[in-house]
Amino acid sequence: MVFSLRSLSLSLLSAASLALAAGGCSMIQGGAAITHEDGSLQDILETSFPSPNGPSTSLVDYRGNVIMLHFFASWCRDCAAEMASLKNLDTSFDGALFEIVAIATDDTPEDAAAFTARHGLKFPVLVDTKGELKHYFSVSDLPTTIFLDKNGTPIRFRDPQTGRITAKIEGTRRWDTETPTHMIAGLVEAK
């Protein structure tokens, strides 16, 4: 009986490890969530974050654009693999009311700067040094993508891979293909 319990435990542990590996880069959550006094969206939009490719900025600076918040970390292999398609997507929407804003989470500003330089990222990168954005948007896996409308409000959208309507995509996607490009164009054209 001990052998079968041990075998079952090892099987469950292996299955859990495979599930984590398939879902992207999981983050170990430590400490209490950081919240603003009233936890309002306006507070988080106005919070200023350091940027490795320019001065500190806030999400409110991008109001008027559909914003693709893309959470990543320099240590996440899936995040690194997805960056080429994000760069292509950014180029295809150049001049449109659309902005990719990458959020480096669980990273130091130095690690985020090295990642940004290594991948030649031209779109804005903010470093979420205190985990404020990560906690506000309940991000637990990387990469994670959330869209904000032109007023900065989180919106539901069609996952280009599954076709499901969602508020958040966890895991990698090919963002520079026809389906996500059309989905994003529809968000940009919406009033």
QUIHUGI-V359111 format. One record per backbone hydrogen bond with DSSP energy under -1.0 kcal/mol. CO is the residue of the C=O (numbers start at 1). NH is the residue of the N-H. E is the energy in kcal/mol with one decimal. If there is no record, write none. Layout:
co = [CO	CO]
nh = [NH	NH]
e = [E	E]
This chain:
co = [1	2	3	4	5	6	7	8	9	10	11	12	13	14	15	16	17	18	19	25	40	41	42	45	49	50	51	57	58	59	60	62	66	67	68	69	70	71	72	73	76	77	78	82	83	84	85	86	87	88	89	91	93	96	97	99	101	102	103	104	108	109	110	111	112	113	114	115	116	124	126	127	128	131	132	133	134	135	140	142	143	144	145	146	147	148	149	150	153	157	159	164	166	169	173	177	178	179	180	181	182	183	184	185	186]
nh = [5	6	7	8	9	10	11	12	13	14	15	16	17	18	19	20	21	22	23	142	44	45	46	60	57	127	54	49	61	62	63	65	99	148	101	146	103	144	105	76	80	81	82	86	87	88	89	90	91	92	93	94	96	98	66	68	70	126	72	128	112	113	114	115	116	117	118	119	121	102	104	129	131	135	136	137	139	138	27	25	171	71	169	69	155	67	152	64	149	166	163	159	157	145	175	181	182	183	184	185	186	187	188	189	190]
e = [-2.0	-2.4	-2.7	-2.3	-2.5	-2.6	-2.3	-2.6	-2.5	-2.4	-2.5	-2.4	-2.2	-2.3	-2.3	-2.2	-2.2	-2.4	-1.4	-2.5	-1.6	-2.5	-1.8	-2.3	-2.4	-3.0	-1.0	-3.4	-1.2	-2.0	-1.5	-1.6	-2.6	-2.7	-2.5	-2.4	-2.7	-1.4	-2.7	-1.5	-1.9	-2.2	-1.4	-1.6	-2.5	-2.0	-2.3	-2.7	-2.0	-2.1	-1.2	-1.4	-2.4	-2.0	-2.7	-2.6	-2.1	-3.0	-2.5	-2.8	-2.4	-2.3	-2.3	-2.3	-2.6	-2.4	-2.7	-2.1	-2.1	-2.6	-3.0	-1.8	-1.1	-2.4	-2.5	-2.5	-2.9	-1.0	-1.9	-3.6	-3.3	-3.0	-2.6	-3.0	-2.3	-2.2	-2.1	-2.8	-3.0	-3.1	-2.8	-3.3	-3.0	-2.7	-1.0	-1.9	-2.4	-2.3	-2.7	-2.2	-2.1	-1.6	-2.5	-2.2	-1.2]
